[in-house]
Each structure stands twice: as structure tokens, then as C-alpha cells.
Amino acid sequence: MNALSDFPITQKWPAQHPDRIQLYSLPTPNGVKVSIMLEETGLPYEAHKVDFGSNDQLTPEFLSLSPNNKIPAILDPNGPDGRPLPLFESGAILVYLAAKSGQFMPQDVAARYETLQWVMFQMGGIGPMFGQLGFFHKFAGKDYEDKRPRDRYVAESKRLLGVLDKHLQGRDWIMGGEYTIADIATFPWIRNLIGFYGAGELVEFDRFANVRRVLDAFVARPAVERGLAIPG
Ligand SMILES: N[C@@H](CCC(=O)N[C@@H](CS)C(=O)NCC(=O)O)C(=O)O
């Protein structure tokens, strides 16, 4: 497929600017990773809201781009070899946008793998564990009588926060002096845990002073502030 109009998703969410990266998202902790990255890089893009209230994520048009029915997803009209590139999974999208923009990924080869290591730590650990904690603490799972599942995710979330806190000792960002996609992947989830999920006390967030310090620096970035509200 060589034109954006060949992609069924553009029938439900028409592109006003077909030369720009098309973002299909919502301001959730996974969604804002990509809107923050786009704001940080300055790459031109157009945001489309995928409304969970209307089950937009289950429509054939959305599934044609993101078969796992999850946001975020993108469609880049100018992908590799000048052809459109559809992509889902926030980690893969961050890696792609870092390569495309030449930003937020270290030049040094060893440091690149280290950055990817921390992106994977977020994708495989922090995201899924905090997400389950949210279910058992804030959503339907909070009414379950058996508190063992909740306690398991609380314990695992605390353990992960401890790993991150220890790593951040003496560092400005996850990769030291350099702000990278590892930070962009991780800190929306930390913010969500103590904000929207209201789980700060539950995980004893006060114990993790380094995580708190870097979270504060993250949310103070103007591009982060903008990205957190996209799509509006
Ligand atoms: N591993 C995926 C997870 C994405 C994900 O869980 N997205 C949620 C919102 S944060 C979603 O789209 N949920 C809709 C649904 O499950 O129907 C990623 O990082 O992109």
C-alpha cells in the first residue's frame, strides 16, 4: 500500500494532513508516551482520538492497523523507503520515532542497548504490573473479597519501584545525563500510579525519593505537559 487512503483506518479517521504522521490514541499512560515523544521531537503529526466509550478500538478500521485492539498506533506516510509504515505497540513506536528523528536515543552503541533494556523493563514490568494494580485497586477488582491478587501486584510494583529508585541514585535520568525514550516510556506510568490510580500510599511512594525527583523533572518539561493532553 503506497497511499494513506489505501489504509482502512483513514476511512474512519480521515487525514487532514496526509503528509504528517497519523497518531491514533488517547491520553492514557501508554498513549501519552507517543504524544510526548512526538511533541519532544517536533516531528509533524496529526492526532486522532480513539474513543473507548464508543468502543472505537474494536472497530474493523482500528483493528486493521492495531490487531490487538490497543492504543497507541501510528501510520507514518513517509516510512522506510518512502512508503507508509503502520505500527502498534508503544515501545516499538518510540524506537521507530527515535530512529526517524535521531533524538532521545544515545549514539553510543552500548548505551543504545542499555536504553532499550530500560524500555523493555517498562514494557514487560512496570506497565503490566502497575496496570494490574490499577485494576485491583481502582477498577472492578477493588470489590473482590480475596485481596491476594491485589497484594501480589502491590508487592511487585513496590519491588519494581525499588529497582528503578536504586538505579536513579546519582542520575538525572534513567540513562544518566541524557533524557531518552526510556524516560518517556517509564514516567507516564509512575505519574499514573500515584495520580489517576491513587496508589501512592499503597506502594509507599515516599520511600522512592529518586523516582519522585525524576518524575518531577519529567512533568516539568513543556513537551511532556503538552503531550499529556493529546488527543484532547
Ligand atoms: N503493550 C501495549 C499496551 C497498550 C494498552 O494496553 N493500551 C490500552 C490503553 S493504556 C488500551 O488500548 N486498551 C483498550 C482495550 O483494552 O480495549 C503498548 O504499550 O502499546
The ligand as an SDF file (V2000), in Angstrom:
LIG
                    3D

 20 19  0  0  0  0  0  0  0  0999 V2000
    1.6780   -3.0790   25.2140 N   0  0  0  0  0  0  0  0  0  0  0  0
    0.7630   -2.1120   24.6620 C   0  0  0  0  0  0  0  0  0  0  0  0
   -0.3300   -1.8720   25.6590 C   0  0  0  0  0  0  0  0  0  0  0  0
   -1.3150   -0.8450   25.1460 C   0  0  0  0  0  0  0  0  0  0  0  0
   -2.5460   -0.7700   26.0480 C   0  0  0  0  0  0  0  0  0  0  0  0
   -2.7380   -1.5420   26.9800 O   0  0  0  0  0  0  0  0  0  0  0  0
   -3.4140    0.1980   25.7080 N   0  0  0  0  0  0  0  0  0  0  0  0
   -4.6620    0.3590   26.4510 C   0  0  0  0  0  0  0  0  0  0  0  0
   -4.7770    1.7890   26.9530 C   0  0  0  0  0  0  0  0  0  0  0  0
   -3.4480    2.2180   28.0400 S   0  0  0  0  0  0  0  0  0  0  0  0
   -5.8290    0.0810   25.5070 C   0  0  0  0  0  0  0  0  0  0  0  0
   -5.7640    0.4200   24.3500 O   0  0  0  0  0  0  0  0  0  0  0  0
   -6.9200   -0.5290   25.9850 N   0  0  0  0  0  0  0  0  0  0  0  0
   -8.0890   -0.7490   25.2040 C   0  0  0  0  0  0  0  0  0  0  0  0
   -8.6770   -2.1120   25.3410 C   0  0  0  0  0  0  0  0  0  0  0  0
   -8.0450   -2.9600   26.0010 O   0  0  0  0  0  0  0  0  0  0  0  0
   -9.7610   -2.3370   24.8150 O   0  0  0  0  0  0  0  0  0  0  0  0
    1.5240   -0.8230   24.3440 C   0  0  0  0  0  0  0  0  0  0  0  0
    2.4220   -0.4670   25.1190 O   0  0  0  0  0  0  0  0  0  0  0  0
    1.2320   -0.1770   23.3160 O   0  0  0  0  0  0  0  0  0  0  0  0
  1  2  1  0
  2  3  1  0
  2 18  1  0
  3  4  1  0
  4  5  1  0
  5  6  2  0
  5  7  1  0
  7  8  1  0
  8  9  1  0
  8 11  1  0
  9 10  1  0
 11 12  2  0
 11 13  1  0
 13 14  1  0
 14 15  1  0
 15 16  2  0
 15 17  1  0
 18 19  2  0
 18 20  1  0
M  END
$$$$
